[in-house]
């Protein structure tokens, strides 16, 4: 079978990409996964090619061949794609077009709390791993992890609450100026399917749409 969706994120994942979007028929989240267990189902650039060898971009509306629904315990949105078929581009959306079929979500807390991560005990009661939200007063910072690897972090306001030190996996902001400020944006926020380190499922801002 095939599905038609608008791609909202192509974020970094295990040297590949976590690719997710909104089904334009149902308005529901879909995360596209491969059968590559070594990358936890990440897609490669080759997996996202059109017949002319160009690669899918965010906000493209695409038709993708799907093998089956493939939900994991904490990622109910997952589908397994057939990587032997080219994708078909059928149009382009703006972020406002997307918000008409999938309005910005309202949660009391993003993934159960205000911390940069969620615990195993909290994961069992969340029930979703992707969120599309309106955020304000964003501050993007550049830092390094304990091993000296560059990391991009973000603070923002959502629902009159502050979220701080959230990891950014949107490649467009890896080289952003330190302490970059954005007044308003639409964010795609994602949770992984496994903890790292033990018992910590870190929240990722997978895509930032400046509005």
C-alpha positions as CSV (number, residue, x, y, z in Angstrom):
1,X,0.0,0.0,0.0
2,X,1.1,3.6,-0.3
3,X,0.5,6.7,1.9
4,X,0.6,10.4,1.0
5,X,2.2,12.6,3.6
6,X,3.9,16.0,4.0
7,X,7.4,15.6,5.3
8,X,8.0,17.7,8.4
9,X,11.4,16.6,9.6
10,X,14.6,15.0,8.4
11,X,16.6,15.1,11.6
12,X,19.9,13.4,12.4
13,X,19.7,9.8,13.7
14,X,22.6,7.3,13.8
15,X,24.3,8.8,10.8
16,X,21.0,8.6,8.9
17,X,17.7,10.4,9.2
18,X,14.6,10.3,11.4
19,X,11.9,11.2,8.9
20,X,8.3,12.0,9.9
21,X,5.3,13.9,8.7
22,X,1.6,14.3,8.6
23,X,-0.7,11.9,6.6
24,X,-2.6,14.4,4.4
25,X,-5.7,12.1,4.3
26,X,-6.0,11.5,8.1
27,X,-4.1,14.4,9.5
28,X,-2.2,12.0,11.8
29,X,1.5,11.7,12.5
30,X,3.6,9.1,10.6
31,X,7.3,8.2,11.2
32,X,8.9,6.4,8.2
33,X,11.3,3.7,9.2
34,X,13.6,1.2,7.4
35,X,14.4,-2.4,8.4
36,X,18.0,-1.5,9.3
37,X,18.3,-2.6,12.9
38,X,21.8,-1.2,13.3
39,X,20.4,2.4,12.9
40,X,17.2,1.8,14.8
41,X,15.3,2.2,11.5
42,X,16.9,5.4,10.3
43,X,16.5,6.3,6.6
44,X,19.4,7.0,4.3
45,X,19.4,9.7,1.6
46,X,19.0,6.9,-1.0
47,X,15.9,5.7,0.8
48,X,14.3,9.2,0.2
49,X,15.1,9.6,-3.5
50,X,12.7,10.4,-6.3
51,X,13.0,8.8,-9.7
52,X,15.2,11.7,-11.0
53,X,17.6,10.9,-8.1
54,X,16.8,14.1,-6.3
55,X,16.2,13.8,-2.5
56,X,13.0,14.6,-0.6
57,X,13.0,17.9,1.3
58,X,11.0,19.0,4.2
59,X,7.5,20.3,3.3
60,X,7.4,18.1,0.2
61,X,4.2,16.1,-0.2
62,X,5.2,12.6,-1.1
63,X,3.7,9.2,-2.0
64,X,5.6,6.4,-0.3
65,X,5.2,2.6,-0.6
66,X,4.6,1.1,2.9
67,X,5.1,-2.5,3.9
68,X,3.0,-2.3,7.1
69,X,2.3,-0.3,10.2
70,X,5.2,-1.0,12.6
71,X,4.6,0.6,15.9
72,X,7.2,0.1,18.7
73,X,6.4,0.3,22.4
74,X,7.0,4.0,22.6
75,X,6.7,5.1,19.0
76,X,3.1,4.3,17.9
77,X,3.5,6.4,14.7
78,X,6.0,4.2,13.0
79,X,5.5,2.6,9.6
80,X,7.9,0.4,7.7
81,X,8.6,1.6,4.2
82,X,9.6,-0.4,1.1
83,X,13.1,0.9,0.4
84,X,13.1,-0.7,-3.1
85,X,10.7,1.9,-4.5
86,X,11.3,5.5,-5.4
87,X,9.2,8.1,-3.7
88,X,6.9,10.3,-5.7
89,X,6.7,14.0,-5.2
90,X,3.1,15.2,-5.6
91,X,3.3,18.8,-4.2
92,X,4.6,21.2,-1.7
93,X,3.0,22.6,1.5
94,X,3.7,25.7,3.7
95,X,3.7,25.4,7.5
96,X,0.4,27.2,7.4
97,X,-1.1,24.5,5.1
98,X,0.1,21.9,7.5
99,X,-1.5,23.6,10.5
100,X,-4.9,23.5,8.7
101,X,-4.8,19.7,8.5
102,X,-3.0,19.1,11.8
103,X,-3.4,22.1,14.2
104,X,-0.6,22.9,16.7
105,X,-1.0,20.5,19.6
106,X,-1.8,21.5,23.2
107,X,-0.3,19.4,25.9
108,X,0.0,20.2,29.6
109,X,3.6,19.1,29.5
110,X,5.7,18.0,26.5
111,X,6.3,14.3,27.1
112,X,5.4,14.3,30.7
113,X,7.6,16.9,32.3
114,X,9.8,20.0,31.9
115,X,13.1,18.2,31.9
116,X,15.2,17.5,28.7
117,X,14.4,13.8,29.1
118,X,11.7,11.4,30.1
119,X,12.1,8.3,32.2
120,X,11.0,4.7,31.5
121,X,8.2,5.0,34.1
122,X,6.9,8.2,32.5
123,X,7.2,6.8,28.9
124,X,4.6,4.1,29.6
125,X,1.9,6.8,30.2
126,X,2.7,9.2,27.4
127,X,1.4,7.4,24.3
128,X,3.0,9.5,21.6
129,X,6.5,10.3,20.4
130,X,6.0,13.2,18.0
131,X,4.5,16.7,18.7
132,X,3.9,19.8,16.6
133,X,3.8,22.9,18.8
134,X,3.9,26.6,18.8
135,X,6.8,28.0,20.8
136,X,7.9,31.4,21.9
137,X,11.1,33.2,23.0
138,X,13.5,30.6,21.6
139,X,17.2,30.7,22.4
140,X,19.5,28.4,20.5
141,X,23.0,27.8,22.0
142,X,26.1,26.0,20.8
143,X,28.0,23.8,23.3
144,X,30.0,20.6,23.6
145,X,29.3,17.3,25.3
146,X,31.8,15.8,27.8
147,X,33.6,14.2,24.9
148,X,34.2,17.5,23.1
149,X,31.5,16.9,20.4
150,X,29.5,19.9,19.3
151,X,25.9,20.0,20.5
152,X,23.1,22.4,19.7
153,X,20.6,23.1,22.5
154,X,17.4,25.2,22.8
155,X,15.4,26.9,25.5
156,X,11.8,27.9,24.7
157,X,8.4,28.8,26.2
158,X,5.4,26.6,25.5
159,X,2.0,26.7,27.3
160,X,3.3,29.3,29.7
161,X,6.1,26.9,30.8
162,X,9.8,27.0,30.2
163,X,11.7,24.1,28.6
164,X,15.5,24.4,28.8
165,X,18.5,22.6,27.5
166,X,16.6,20.5,24.9
167,X,18.8,18.9,22.2
168,X,18.4,20.1,18.6
169,X,18.7,17.5,15.8
170,X,17.6,19.9,13.0
171,X,20.8,20.1,10.8
172,X,19.8,23.6,9.7
173,X,20.7,24.9,13.1
174,X,23.9,23.0,13.8
175,X,26.0,26.1,12.7
176,X,23.6,28.7,14.0
177,X,25.2,31.6,16.0
178,X,25.5,31.0,19.7
179,X,22.6,32.5,21.7
180,X,20.5,32.9,18.5
181,X,17.1,34.2,19.5
182,X,13.8,33.6,17.7
183,X,10.5,35.2,18.8
184,X,8.1,32.5,17.5
185,X,8.4,29.2,15.8
186,X,6.6,25.9,15.1
187,X,8.6,23.0,16.5
188,X,8.6,19.3,15.7
189,X,9.6,17.5,18.9
190,X,10.5,13.8,19.0
191,X,11.3,11.0,21.5
192,X,13.6,8.1,20.7
193,X,12.6,4.5,20.9
194,X,15.4,3.5,23.3
195,X,17.1,5.2,26.4
196,X,20.5,6.8,26.4
197,X,22.0,6.6,28.9
198,X,20.1,4.1,30.9
199,X,16.5,5.2,31.7
200,X,16.7,8.5,30.0
201,X,14.7,9.1,26.8
202,X,16.0,12.5,25.6
203,X,13.7,14.9,23.9
204,X,14.8,16.2,20.5
205,X,13.7,19.4,18.7
206,X,13.8,17.7,15.3
207,X,12.7,20.7,13.2
208,X,12.4,24.4,13.7
209,X,10.0,26.4,11.5
210,X,10.6,30.1,12.1
211,X,7.4,32.0,11.7
